[in-house]
Amino acid sequence: MATFELYRRSTIGMCLTETLDEMVSNGTLSPELAIQVLIQFDKSMTEALETQVKSKVTIKGHLHTYRFCDNVWTFILQDALFKNEDCQEMVGRMNDTYSIIV
C-alpha cells in the first residue's frame, strides 16, 4: 500500500489529510473512518490515473543517479526536458534537477 500513498503528498491529498485530521480532532469523524477515506483516496487516484489520463510525456536529460530501494525506483535527472505529446509543448525547464519516483 506504500506505493499508493504517494498521492497523499499531492496538493489534493494534503488538503484531504488536513481536513480529515481536523474532523477527527473535532470529533466529527472517527479515526478509523478517516483511515478508510485515505485508503479509498489512494485506490481512486490510482484507478483514475490508469483509466482517465491519456496524455504521454517524453523525458530527455542526463541521468545523474538512479537507485532501487524498497521496491521503489528513484531517478535523479539533470537538464531534463519534459515534452507533453498531446499539446506539443515543453513542460520542464533546463538547468534544473528533477527527481522521478516510480
C-alpha positions as CSV (number, residue, x, y, z in Angstrom):
1,M,0.0,0.0,0.0
2,A,3.0,2.3,0.4
3,T,3.2,2.9,-3.3
4,F,-0.3,4.3,-3.4
5,E,0.4,6.6,-0.5
6,L,2.5,8.7,-2.9
7,Y,-0.7,10.6,-4.0
8,R,-1.2,11.8,-0.4
9,R,1.7,14.2,-0.9
10,S,-0.1,15.9,-3.7
11,T,-1.9,19.2,-3.1
12,I,-5.3,17.5,-3.1
13,G,-4.0,14.6,-0.9
14,M,-2.6,17.0,1.7
15,C,-5.8,19.0,1.8
16,L,-7.8,15.9,2.3
17,T,-5.5,14.7,5.1
18,E,-5.6,18.1,6.8
19,T,-9.4,18.1,6.6
20,L,-9.7,14.6,8.0
21,D,-7.3,15.5,10.8
22,E,-9.4,18.5,11.7
23,M,-12.6,16.4,11.6
24,V,-11.1,13.7,13.8
25,S,-9.9,16.4,16.3
26,N,-13.4,18.0,16.4
27,G,-14.9,14.6,17.0
28,T,-17.0,14.7,13.8
29,L,-15.2,11.7,12.3
30,S,-13.7,8.6,13.9
31,P,-10.0,7.9,13.3
32,E,-11.0,4.5,11.7
33,L,-13.3,6.1,9.2
34,A,-10.6,8.7,8.4
35,I,-8.1,5.9,7.6
36,Q,-10.7,4.2,5.4
37,V,-11.2,7.5,3.5
38,L,-7.5,7.8,2.9
39,I,-7.3,4.2,1.7
40,Q,-10.1,4.8,-0.7
41,F,-8.4,8.0,-1.9
42,D,-5.3,6.0,-2.7
43,K,-7.2,3.5,-4.7
44,S,-9.3,6.1,-6.5
45,M,-6.3,8.2,-7.5
46,T,-4.5,5.1,-8.9
47,E,-7.6,4.0,-10.8
48,A,-8.2,7.4,-12.2
49,L,-4.7,7.9,-13.4
50,E,-4.7,4.4,-15.0
51,T,-8.0,4.8,-16.8
52,Q,-8.7,8.5,-17.4
53,V,-5.3,10.1,-18.2
54,K,-4.4,9.6,-21.8
55,S,-1.5,12.1,-22.3
56,K,2.0,10.9,-22.6
57,V,5.2,12.7,-21.6
58,T,8.6,12.3,-23.1
59,I,11.6,12.9,-20.8
60,K,15.1,13.6,-22.1
61,G,18.0,14.6,-19.9
62,H,21.2,13.5,-18.1
63,L,20.6,10.6,-15.7
64,H,22.7,11.7,-12.7
65,T,21.7,9.0,-10.2
66,Y,19.3,6.1,-10.0
67,R,18.5,3.6,-7.2
68,F,16.1,0.8,-6.4
69,C,15.2,0.7,-2.7
70,D,12.1,-0.9,-1.0
71,N,10.5,-1.7,-4.4
72,V,10.7,2.0,-5.5
73,W,12.8,3.3,-8.4
74,T,14.2,6.8,-8.0
75,F,15.8,8.7,-10.9
76,I,17.7,12.0,-10.5
77,L,17.8,13.9,-13.8
78,Q,19.8,17.0,-14.6
79,D,19.0,19.3,-17.5
80,A,15.8,17.4,-18.2
81,L,13.3,18.3,-20.9
82,F,9.7,17.2,-20.5
83,K,7.6,17.2,-23.6
84,N,3.8,16.7,-23.5
85,E,2.8,14.8,-26.7
86,D,-0.8,16.0,-26.6
87,C,0.0,19.7,-26.7
88,Q,3.5,19.6,-28.2
89,E,4.7,22.0,-25.6
90,M,7.8,21.8,-23.4
91,V,6.7,21.3,-19.7
92,G,10.1,21.3,-17.9
93,R,13.0,23.8,-17.7
94,M,16.7,23.3,-18.4
95,N,19.3,23.8,-15.7
96,D,17.2,22.2,-13.0
97,T,17.4,18.9,-11.2
98,Y,14.4,16.6,-11.1
99,S,13.6,13.5,-9.0
100,I,11.3,10.9,-10.6
101,I,10.0,8.3,-8.2
102,V,8.4,5.2,-9.8
